[in-house]
Amino acid sequence: MTDRRTILKASLLAPALLARPASAAAPGKGGIQMKLPCVVSTWPFGVAANKAAWTVLSKGGRAVDAVETGVKIPEADLRNHTVGRAGYPDRDGHVTLDASIMDEHGNAGSVAGMEHIAHPISVARLVMDKTPHVMLVGEGATQFAVSQGFKREELLTPESKKAWQEWLKTAKYKPESNIETKSYGMGVPGGAKNHDTIGMLAIDAKGNLSGACTTSGMAWKLRGRVGDSPIIGAGLYVDNEVGGATSTGVGEEVMRSVGSFLVVELMRQGRSPLEACKEAVERILKKKPDAKMEQVGYLAINKKGEVGAWAIQKGFSYSLCDQTSQDRIIPGEAFFEATPGN
């Protein structure tokens, strides 16, 4: 069985990766103040996604259109083995995708465990826009996608298949913390132990918020496993009166605490995004002290455009984009140093 508490050795982040340009402010007590409109996302590979979202926001488009456009970039990236069509499969060799989206009206859509469709975020958008439901799963999600004109295709790429076949020789599962930022230049993920997602939050020129989250889940997971990314309130939550939050890391811990909803509710009570993310991570550690061996991080933005992030372990970083700069990468705050493994 999977032992998520054991983490392989986490290397230090490359200084060049997280170097801040002169225009980037360091996080203060309240986080970082963005100029509106703006878009933020998890991990350094969010830079390219943010730039795509910015093409919508900079023209006065809706935040929900921006986040869908943005996260489709990593979904289509064949170098990215943690999101979309090139994702690593489960232990039986099936590539299953999860995604969720929320708009400024509180509408939500998601898909979970969907196979054979390359852009789960766009299917989630159609679940939100064209059905009375919030979530479709498995073959039902695939059938719905096909009925809406999506192409059914094989998602297990030769590279991913080779990695899976190599894994089968030992069939050991030990997710590695912060793999998303290691040794990939601008943060293009792709390690065989990759287990993550991209979460994106945006505020448009009208001041409206939306969010999106998409992933291929943990590599070599048990058949049928679904993480936090497609669960509204866990991997993603947006309230247009308050702000939005998204999560990254071990989804099981996020689901147990309904983490993104918690972050938004803490902001409603007056916490800054940074303070809310920190308190949500503290909640996990209080209930499960040995979770310090895992990685969970939250990224949040409030209605004013203040941004903050906090994680269990150092190594989580996030990407920022507004009219001043489209390629800022900021290291998130954390409680612990990256955990040495065995």
C-alpha positions in Angstrom: 0.0 0.0 0.0 1.0 3.6 -0.5 3.0 5.1 2.3 2.6 8.8 1.8 4.4 9.7 5.0 7.7 8.7 3.6 9.3 11.4 1.4 12.5 11.0 -0.7 15.3 13.5 -0.1 14.3 17.0 -1.2 17.0 19.1 -2.8 17.4 22.9 -2.4 15.6 25.1 -4.9 17.9 26.6 -7.5 18.5 30.3 -6.5 18.1 31.4 -10.1 14.6 29.8 -10.2 13.3 31.9 -7.3 15.3 35.1 -7.9 13.0 38.1 -7.7 13.3 40.9 -10.2 13.6 44.3 -8.7 9.9 45.0 -9.4 8.8 42.1 -7.2 7.9 42.9 -3.7 8.7 40.5 -0.9 5.7 39.1 1.0 4.7 41.2 4.0 2.3 40.4 6.8 -0.6 40.7 4.4 1.2 39.1 1.5 1.9 40.7 -1.8 -0.3 43.5 -3.2 -1.2 42.9 -6.9 -2.5 45.5 -9.4 -5.9 44.6 -10.8 -6.6 42.7 -13.0 -4.3 39.9 -12.1 -3.7 36.2 -12.1 -1.8 33.9 -9.7 -1.0 30.2 -9.9 0.9 27.4 -8.1 4.4 26.5 -9.0 6.9 28.1 -11.4 5.4 26.3 -14.4 2.4 28.6 -13.7 4.3 31.4 -15.4 3.3 30.2 -18.9 -0.2 29.5 -17.8 -0.5 33.0 -16.3 0.7 34.6 -19.5 -2.1 32.8 -21.4 -4.6 33.9 -18.9 -3.3 37.4 -19.1 -4.2 37.5 -22.8 -7.8 37.3 -21.7 -7.6 39.6 -18.7 -5.6 42.4 -20.5 -8.4 42.7 -23.0 -11.1 43.1 -20.4 -12.2 39.4 -20.4 -13.9 37.5 -17.6 -11.8 35.9 -15.0 -13.4 32.5 -15.6 -12.4 32.6 -19.2 -8.9 33.6 -18.2 -8.4 30.7 -15.8 -9.7 28.1 -18.2 -7.4 29.5 -21.0 -4.5 29.6 -18.6 -4.5 26.1 -17.2 -5.0 24.5 -20.6 -1.3 25.4 -21.2 0.1 22.8 -18.8 -2.7 20.4 -19.7 -1.3 20.3 -23.2 2.4 20.4 -22.3 3.9 17.0 -23.2 6.8 17.7 -20.8 4.5 18.0 -17.9 3.8 14.7 -16.2 1.7 16.0 -13.4 -1.1 17.7 -15.4 -3.1 16.8 -18.5 -2.4 14.6 -21.5 1.1 13.6 -20.6 0.3 12.8 -16.9 1.8 9.6 -15.4 -0.7 6.8 -15.1 -2.1 4.9 -12.1 -0.5 1.6 -11.1 -2.6 -0.2 -13.7 -1.4 2.0 -16.5 -4.5 4.3 -16.9 -4.1 8.0 -17.2 -7.0 9.6 -15.3 -7.6 13.4 -15.1 -9.3 15.6 -12.5 -10.3 19.3 -12.8 -12.5 21.9 -11.3 -13.6 25.5 -12.0 -15.6 28.2 -10.2 -16.9 31.5 -11.5 -17.8 34.8 -9.9 -21.4 33.8 -9.3 -20.5 30.7 -7.2 -21.2 28.3 -10.1 -18.9 25.3 -10.1 -18.1 22.3 -12.3 -15.7 19.4 -12.0 -14.6 16.1 -13.5 -12.8 13.3 -11.7 -11.1 10.1 -12.8 -11.8 11.0 -16.5 -9.9 9.1 -19.2 -9.2 9.7 -22.9 -9.9 13.5 -22.9 -6.9 15.9 -23.0 -8.5 19.0 -21.5 -10.4 18.2 -18.3 -10.7 21.8 -17.3 -12.9 22.6 -20.4 -15.1 19.6 -19.7 -15.5 20.9 -16.1 -16.5 24.3 -17.6 -19.2 22.6 -19.6 -20.4 20.6 -16.6 -20.8 24.0 -14.9 -22.4 25.8 -17.9 -24.5 23.2 -19.5 -25.7 20.7 -16.8 -27.6 21.0 -13.5 -24.7 19.1 -11.9 -21.4 20.0 -10.3 -19.3 16.9 -10.8 -19.1 14.0 -13.3 -16.8 11.1 -12.9 -15.1 8.3 -14.7 -16.7 7.0 -17.9 -19.7 9.2 -17.4 -17.5 12.3 -17.6 -15.8 10.9 -20.7 -19.1 10.2 -22.4 -20.3 13.7 -21.6 -17.1 15.2 -23.1 -17.5 13.2 -26.3 -21.1 14.3 -26.6 -19.9 17.9 -26.4 -17.4 17.4 -29.3 -14.2 16.4 -27.5 -12.0 13.9 -29.1 -11.5 10.6 -27.4 -7.8 9.7 -27.5 -5.1 7.6 -25.9 -3.4 9.8 -23.3 -0.6 7.4 -22.2 2.4 8.8 -24.1 5.4 6.7 -25.0 7.5 8.5 -22.4 4.9 8.0 -19.6 4.4 4.4 -20.6 8.2 3.8 -20.4 8.3 5.4 -16.9 5.4 3.3 -15.7 7.0 0.1 -17.0 10.2 1.0 -15.2 8.2 1.6 -12.0 6.6 -1.8 -12.3 10.0 -3.4 -11.7 9.8 -2.4 -8.0 6.2 -1.1 -7.7 7.2 1.1 -4.8 5.4 4.3 -4.2 7.0 7.2 -2.4 5.9 10.7 -3.5 8.7 13.3 -3.4 8.0 16.7 -1.9 8.4 19.8 -4.1 9.4 17.8 -7.2 7.7 20.5 -9.2 10.5 23.0 -8.7 13.5 20.7 -9.0 15.8 20.7 -12.0 13.3 21.8 -14.6 14.5 25.3 -15.5 11.4 27.4 -15.1 9.7 24.7 -13.2 8.5 22.3 -15.8 7.5 19.3 -13.8 8.1 15.7 -14.9 9.7 13.6 -12.3 8.5 10.0 -12.0 7.4 10.8 -8.4 5.5 13.9 -9.4 2.1 14.2 -7.7 0.8 17.6 -8.2 -1.4 20.1 -10.0 -1.8 23.6 -11.1 -4.3 25.9 -9.3 -5.0 29.3 -10.7 -6.9 32.3 -9.3 -7.8 35.5 -11.2 -9.5 38.9 -10.7 -10.7 40.6 -13.9 -11.0 44.3 -14.7 -14.5 44.3 -13.1 -13.2 43.0 -9.9 -14.7 39.6 -10.3 -12.9 36.4 -9.1 -12.7 32.9 -10.6 -10.5 29.9 -10.2 -9.4 26.7 -11.8 -7.5 23.6 -10.8 -6.4 20.6 -12.9 -4.2 17.6 -12.4 -3.4 14.0 -13.5 -3.1 13.1 -9.8 -0.4 11.1 -8.1 1.7 8.9 -10.3 1.2 5.2 -9.7 -1.9 5.9 -7.5 -4.4 3.1 -6.8 -6.9 2.7 -9.6 -9.8 5.0 -8.8 -8.0 7.3 -6.5 -9.2 10.9 -6.6 -7.4 13.8 -4.8 -8.5 17.2 -3.8 -8.2 19.0 -7.1 -11.8 18.3 -8.4 -13.4 18.7 -5.0 -15.0 22.1 -4.6 -13.9 23.5 -1.2 -10.8 21.2 -1.0 -8.6 21.9 -4.0 -10.4 25.1 -5.1 -12.9 27.6 -3.6 -13.9 31.0 -4.8 -16.3 33.5 -3.1 -16.6 36.7 -5.0 -17.4 38.7 -1.9 -14.2 37.6 -0.2 -11.5 35.9 -2.4 -10.3 32.6 -3.6 -7.9 29.8 -2.6 -6.3 26.7 -4.1 -4.1 24.0 -2.8 -1.2 21.8 -3.8 0.5 18.7 -2.4 -1.0 15.6 -0.8 -4.6 15.9 -1.6 -5.8 13.5 1.1 -4.7 16.0 3.8 -6.5 18.9 2.0 -9.7 16.9 1.7 -9.7 16.0 5.3 -9.7 19.7 6.3 -11.7 21.1 3.3 -8.7 23.4 3.0 -9.5 25.9 0.3 -12.9 26.6 1.8 -11.3 27.0 5.2 -8.8 29.6 3.8 -11.6 31.7 2.2 -13.7 31.6 5.4 -10.7 32.7 7.4 -10.3 35.6 5.0 -14.0 36.4 5.5 -13.2 36.7 9.3 -10.5 39.2 8.6 -7.3 37.3 8.0 -5.0 38.3 5.2 -4.4 35.7 2.5 -1.0 34.9 4.1 -2.5 34.6 7.6 -5.4 32.4 6.3 -3.1 30.1 4.4 -0.8 29.7 7.5 -3.8 29.0 9.8 -5.1 26.4 7.4 -1.8 24.6 7.3 -1.6 24.8 11.1 -5.0 23.1 11.3 -3.6 20.1 9.4 -0.5 19.8 11.6 -2.6 20.1 14.8 -4.8 17.2 13.9 -2.0 15.1 12.3 1.4 16.1 13.6 3.2 13.5 11.4 1.8 15.4 8.3 5.0 17.5 8.6 6.6 14.6 6.6 4.3 15.5 3.7 3.8 18.6 1.7 0.6 20.7 1.5 0.5 24.3 0.4 -2.2 26.9 0.0 -2.3 29.9 -2.3 -4.9 32.6 -1.8 -6.0 36.0 -3.1 -8.6 38.4 -1.6 -10.9 40.8 -3.2 -8.4 43.7 -2.9 -5.7 41.7 -4.8 -3.6 40.8 -1.8 -1.9 37.4 -2.4 -0.4 35.0 0.2 0.8 31.4 0.4 1.9 29.0 3.1 3.1 25.4 3.1 4.1 22.6 5.5 7.6 22.4 4.0 9.8 24.9 2.2 10.0 24.5 -1.5 6.5 25.5 -2.6 6.5 28.5 -4.9 3.9 30.4 -6.9 3.7 32.6 -9.9 2.3 36.2 -10.2 1.0 38.2 -13.2 -0.4 41.7 -13.5 0.3 44.7 -15.7 3.7 45.3 -14.0 5.1 41.9 -14.7 4.0 38.6 -16.1 6.8 36.3 -14.9 7.3 36.8 -11.1 8.0 33.7 -9.1 7.7 33.9 -5.3 8.8 31.3 -2.7 6.0 30.5 -0.3 6.3 30.7 3.5 6.5 27.4 5.4 6.8 25.9 8.8 9.6 23.3 8.2 12.7 22.9 6.1 12.3 20.3 3.2 12.1 16.9 4.9 15.2 14.6 4.4 14.1 11.2 3.2 15.7 7.8 3.2 
